[in-house]
Amino acid sequence: MSSLPEAPEKRAAVKSMFDRIAPRYDTLNRMLTLGLDQHWRRKSLDAAGVKAGDVVLDIACGTGDLSEQCAARGARVIGTDFAREMLRGASRRGIAADFVQGDAERLPIPDSSIDVVTCGFALRNFGSLDTAFSEIGRVLRPGGRISLLDVDRPGSRLVAAVHSFHFDRIVPFVGGLMSDRQAYRYLPESTVYLPEANEMRAMLEKHGLVEVEQRRFLFGTAQLWLGRKGDA
Ligand SMILES: C[S@@+](CC[C@H](N)C(=O)[O-])C[C@H]1O[C@@H](n2cnc3c(N)ncnc32)[C@H](O)[C@@H]1O
């Protein structure tokens, strides 16, 4: 049986789910991906050229993994998330960043003030991706960049079968033992919320992003969206 919430209640369901799983979130991420999650975060920041002096907005920052890596590069980081317990986890880590509670679909950030918007593994959780992308377009300064990372489903049937065993069986099983079964069933199932690449690209372009590019990691098990805000 699916554990995916219907659109009207998705926002509240996602928020309370992340508040519940926050205490074990980092440990389970590292265990279930064997540390690959941090490797992909690093690659996503390399690809977007995040560097000292950049003003970075890490949307849906959770417990601050991407914020921490951006701060370590000397960027000035603002992390925002709507789940209070995830943000509490971020604040406890002593990361050199400002953490602010806020919704990715109504960012508490002025227009054209951000050099790089980062997002790790959260796109599929948004109630409306279109609204979140419109907010990203609004807060980026002209020339500002995006680095949006999420999971994906591999194309090759053989890889897909191995990946599905891990993602759809092991993840909910181990997540259920150590944290919250329903949440760790939702996390793999929620990939269906992610649109096809063409639709994703069109949505980003509609909100002023140019040179939009998708990169895929490890046989297509993760995807990264790059681009920059046009000058017009
Ligand atoms: C899978 S976690 C990813 C956290 C972090 N970015 C990382 O790389 O580990 C997804 C995060 O998205 C947040 N989130 C989902 N929808 C959101 C929204 N509309 N506004 C703000 N945060 C949201 C959740 O609270 C959660 O912390």
PDBQT file of the ligand as one rigid body, heavy atoms in Angstrom, charges set to zero:
ROOT
HETATM    1  C1  LIG A 301      15.295  14.691   2.669  1.00  0.00    +0.000 C 
HETATM    2  S1  LIG A 301      15.458  16.133   3.650  1.00  0.00    +0.000 S 
HETATM    3  C2  LIG A 301      16.895  16.902   2.986  1.00  0.00    +0.000 C 
HETATM    4  C3  LIG A 301      17.590  17.787   3.973  1.00  0.00    +0.000 C 
HETATM    5  C4  LIG A 301      18.916  18.370   3.509  1.00  0.00    +0.000 C 
HETATM    6  N1  LIG A 301      18.762  19.278   2.406  1.00  0.00    +0.000 N 
HETATM    7  C5  LIG A 301      19.911  17.291   3.161  1.00  0.00    +0.000 C 
HETATM    8  O1  LIG A 301      20.619  17.423   2.149  1.00  0.00    +0.000 OA
HETATM    9  O2  LIG A 301      20.030  16.340   3.931  1.00  0.00    +0.000 OA
HETATM   10  C6  LIG A 301      14.164  17.142   3.002  1.00  0.00    +0.000 C 
HETATM   11  C7  LIG A 301      13.976  18.428   3.764  1.00  0.00    +0.000 C 
HETATM   12  O3  LIG A 301      13.066  19.264   3.034  1.00  0.00    +0.000 OA
HETATM   13  C8  LIG A 301      12.307  20.001   3.970  1.00  0.00    +0.000 C 
HETATM   14  N2  LIG A 301      11.151  20.535   3.260  1.00  0.00    +0.000 N 
HETATM   15  C9  LIG A 301      10.256  19.838   2.530  1.00  0.00    +0.000 A 
HETATM   16  N3  LIG A 301       9.353  20.675   1.992  1.00  0.00    +0.000 NA
HETATM   17  C10 LIG A 301       9.697  21.931   2.379  1.00  0.00    +0.000 A 
HETATM   18  C11 LIG A 301       9.170  23.214   2.134  1.00  0.00    +0.000 A 
HETATM   19  N4  LIG A 301       8.077  23.384   1.378  1.00  0.00    +0.000 N 
HETATM   20  N5  LIG A 301       9.794  24.271   2.675  1.00  0.00    +0.000 NA
HETATM   21  C12 LIG A 301      10.890  24.110   3.454  1.00  0.00    +0.000 A 
HETATM   22  N6  LIG A 301      11.440  22.917   3.739  1.00  0.00    +0.000 NA
HETATM   23  C13 LIG A 301      10.849  21.831   3.194  1.00  0.00    +0.000 A 
HETATM   24  C14 LIG A 301      12.013  18.975   5.059  1.00  0.00    +0.000 C 
HETATM   25  O4  LIG A 301      11.612  19.582   6.263  1.00  0.00    +0.000 OA
HETATM   26  C15 LIG A 301      13.361  18.265   5.162  1.00  0.00    +0.000 C 
HETATM   27  O5  LIG A 301      14.195  18.855   6.117  1.00  0.00    +0.000 OA
ENDROOT
TORSDOF 0
